[in-house]
Amino acid sequence: MSLKTMLFDERNRPRRGRMIVVTAFLVGLAVAGAALAGLAATMSGHPDLQAAWVMTTVILLKLPIIAFAWWFIVQNKEWPGKPVVWDEGETREILAYIKGEAQRATDQPDAARRLEYLRKEAWHVADRSGGTLKSEAIDVAIQIDRMLASAGRRVL
């Protein structure tokens, strides 16, 4: 079992329990590393031993924490400056959420404002999607346009 499959599910969402255990272990390593590095002060008469002790502590205890943190950062697929790419499941989930929120918004006193926002979000999803997902997103945006029109707001 790889670290990725152990800490993330098939939809690339973190497994909370396992993530907490790994984080607690790494925090324990950090605390132990600090305590062991502090022991170097007791070796004041032996500078070579002191240096070796600190280096060993850093390499054996701090390096795994740094490596894990780097691995965890690299797992994030959304890099600044690059457009976000949603898979089919995420796109359908977003569209279902937008549709549901639009239905709930119709009963609110500020329905027009909410529907306008959701319409823009649906068009944003349509701009980012392709194929049948694009047509589904356009359909959701048009449905929200109709809701806006029936709410008394003119749609441009």
NORGI-V839656 format. One record per pair of residues at least 4 apart in sequence whose ideal C-beta (glycine too) atoms are under 6 Angstrom apart, sorted by the first residue. I is the first residue (numbers start at 1). GAP is how many residues later the second one is. Records with the same first field share a line. If there is no record, write none. Layout:
BEGIN
I->GAP ; GAP
END
This chain:
BEGIN
1->4 ; 5
4->4
7->8 ; 11 ; 12
8->4 ; 6
9->4 ; 6
14->5
26->39
29->32 ; 36
30->35
33->24 ; 28 ; 29
36->21
37->17 ; 20
40->10 ; 13 ; 14
43->6 ; 7
46->4
56->4
57->4
58->4
59->4
78->6
86->4 ; 5
91->38 ; 42
94->31
95->42 ; 45
98->20 ; 23 ; 24 ; 42
99->41
101->17
102->16 ; 42 ; 45
105->6 ; 9 ; 10
106->5 ; 41
110->4
111->4 ; 40
112->39 ; 41
115->29 ; 32 ; 33
118->26
119->22 ; 25
122->15 ; 18 ; 19 ; 22
123->18
125->4 ; 12
126->8 ; 11 ; 12
129->4 ; 5 ; 8
130->4
145->10
148->5 ; 7
149->6
END
